[in-house]
Amino acid sequence: MPAIVLAIIGLIVFALGYRYYSKFIAERIYRLDPNYQTPAHQFRDGVDFVPTNKWVLWGHHFTSVAGAAPIVGPAVAVYWGWLPAFLWVVLGTVFAAGVHDFGTLVLSVRNKGQSIGTLAERIIGRRAKLLFLFIILILVLMVNAVFAWVISNLFITFPASVLAVFIQIPLAIWIGYTVNKKGKNMLVPSLVALAVMYAAAVIASTIPALQIDLVSYFGGEETTGLFGLDAVSSAFLIWIAVLMIYVYIASILPVWKLLQPRDYINSHQLVVGLAILYLGLFFTWPTPEVTAPATREVSDVSWFPLLFITIACGAISGFHGLVSSGTSSKQLNKETDARFVGYFGAVGEGTLALVTILAVTTFFASQSDFLSSYESFNTANADGLAHFVGGAGQLATGLGLPAGVAETIVAVIVVSFAATTLDTSVRLMRYIISELGQEYSAPGLTKKHVATSIAVGASTLLVMLPGDRGFGSGGYLLWPLFGTSNQLLAGISLLLISIWLRRKGRNFLFTFIPMIFLLFMTMWAMTSQVIFQWSWLGDGDAQILLFVLGAIILAFTVWILLEAIALFRREPPNTDPDND
């Protein structure tokens, strides 16, 4: 089948979903009010609460949620064939992700910009909040550690991408100053910055002297570098240190100085990157062909229910609710902008997940090549991201780009999005630590630098632990829990939205139905995972850690659900009609 056919079908469904379904949700279910005073105006402080143009905020929100996860998940999930992955990405985006991201944004805006963890207390109770915050902390810690690992390895594998990625930082600061101090429009400067970035990527890919290749600096892979480590591990150590210093600074700066302008640049970069890939499909029509099978029977891991946690970001993701309620709700200028920022942001990520499926499934010359590369679920996990970079680079060459330049640009895009998610996640972790400090009367934790130091320090310790993928891959010790905890978080967020809508006397089925589906699939997968880890407890400390944390997360989720069910049973609907 020509890949362009699947692309057209998916894009049409996304467009119809945003045009009609999100409008229905906005007007009939969430009932947006253009005159409602948003927290950005009510608590304006110039640091976190900043009224922001909806296009700029969409850029921040979109790139914060569209990190490496909507690439990694679909690139792995095609192991079971392209059809299940395609259907879950397209339908999940329209009927689950859009409603979830949109809903958590509105719920937070209607509650003083509070995070979804704090809202759990207001809607269900104090115990629910504390349990929920624990699940969130584990999730963002995993995101911080794994994304730092991913970025560092991409810098090592694609040294030509480093210059373009780091040149973006001073450009973003310049844009922030230009817009906020001189009142100029952000569009033209951000496009100029994007052009400079891509020029740097092209030049660095053709001039080796501009490639920041730390492995070669230490003399090659077989040589010894820092502290007796090999050259690759030494390079990794340096990149982790640089990244952690960067995210510390980025997460404490006012959002207008770096976060917003950099994310606005990245939103253009994502649009340009998606355009390159989809145009690559169009201009090479009727090729490339999807060479992966539509469905596939495997013996090691069943797709049901694992598919629904393997593809998290790109179909629905609890992390999106953290961004919506953690940062985006504090910057929303008008409540009616929530539809564009929240729902359309989810559609944008679904578009990225869709092109990931197409890039990977067209990368191989034949079905036998695909099957040999995806011979097991473990190999799919290990090589999925590399297959995307190769497949996306191959699509980009359809527009006449040289192969080396195309791969560098794709690597720059992936690293930029992963870095955006990383520093947003660290900022969210700071918020959560501060909330816990307020909850337990520990004023030291509410201080910005203390909370940020704890967030960065814990993330660094986890990522530097030795793991199965070599030195510094400790984040992957907990990665098997990412999909399940992430989806449980999304299910609980939908539960909170459903309870809120029920109290308002509104139709809550549009959030309740995807919640039931998601929690059923995820708790099934989590229970199976905990049982599996129990059977392998003797295989090392990693299995013990996974079992303990998995069991705790599962128990906490069940506890929250039982409290919510009890609340549903004793509380009649329409207890808090529309008088916000």
GINORJO-V815383 format. One record per helix or strand of 2 or more residues. SS is the DSSP state (alpha for helix, beta for strand). FROM is the first residue (numbers start at 0). LEN is the number of residues. If there is no record, write none. Layout:
SS_FROM_LEN / SS_FROM_LEN
This chain:
alpha_2_27 / alpha_38_4 / alpha_53_12 / alpha_68_12 / alpha_81_28 / alpha_115_8 / alpha_125_32 / alpha_160_22 / alpha_185_21 / alpha_207_3 / alpha_213_4 / alpha_225_3 / alpha_230_22 / alpha_258_25 / alpha_302_8 / alpha_317_9 / alpha_327_3 / alpha_334_27 / alpha_366_7 / alpha_376_23 / alpha_402_37 / alpha_442_4 / alpha_447_17 / alpha_473_4 / alpha_478_25 / alpha_508_27 / alpha_536_3 / alpha_540_30
